[in-house]
């Protein structure tokens, strides 16, 4: 089952309200995405912690509805 990019963006923004989120469908199949998440709340956090926050926002959908997510995070 595919997951729409708009749902990924909404889940991330709900958990990280200050995030600027860009989602790209890499294969056109709704299963393989690249996400760039830039948020002031990431400032001072390690890249690993930033990724953990984004994955938590997706509530366990990575590996299920969302087959693959290439993730880039940063503070502005």
C-alpha positions in Angstrom: 0.0 0.0 0.0 1.5 3.4 -1.1 1.6 6.4 1.2 0.9 9.8 -0.3 3.6 12.5 0.0 1.1 14.9 1.5 0.5 12.4 4.4 4.2 12.2 5.1 4.5 16.0 5.1 1.5 16.3 7.4 2.8 13.8 9.9 6.2 15.5 10.1 4.7 19.0 10.4 2.3 17.8 13.1 5.3 16.6 15.2 7.7 19.3 14.3 5.6 22.5 13.8 8.5 24.7 12.8 9.7 22.3 10.1 10.1 23.2 6.4 9.5 19.9 4.7 10.2 18.9 1.1 9.1 15.5 -0.1 10.2 14.0 -3.5 8.7 10.7 -4.9 11.9 9.0 -6.1 10.4 6.2 -8.2 6.9 7.5 -8.9 5.4 4.6 -7.0 4.4 6.2 -3.7 6.8 3.9 -1.8 10.2 5.4 -2.3 10.7 9.0 -1.1 13.3 11.5 -0.3 12.5 14.0 2.5 14.4 17.2 3.5 13.4 18.5 6.9 14.8 21.8 8.1 13.8 23.0 11.5 15.1 25.5 14.1 14.2 23.0 16.8 17.0 20.7 15.3 19.6 23.3 16.3 22.2 21.7 18.6 21.0 18.2 18.0 23.0 15.5 16.4 22.0 14.3 12.9 21.1 10.9 14.4 18.8 12.6 17.0 17.2 14.7 14.2 16.5 11.6 12.2 15.0 9.8 15.2 12.6 12.7 15.7 11.5 12.5 12.1 11.1 8.7 12.2 9.1 9.0 15.4 6.8 11.5 13.7 6.1 8.9 11.0 4.7 6.6 13.7 6.2 3.3 12.5 5.1 3.6 8.9 8.7 3.4 7.5 9.2 -0.2 6.4 5.4 -0.7 6.1 3.2 1.7 4.2 6.3 3.8 3.4 8.9 1.3 2.0 11.9 3.6 1.8 12.7 7.2 2.9 16.0 8.9 2.2 16.2 11.6 4.9 18.2 14.8 5.1 17.8 17.0 8.2 19.3 20.2 9.4 18.8 23.5 11.3 18.4 26.6 9.2 
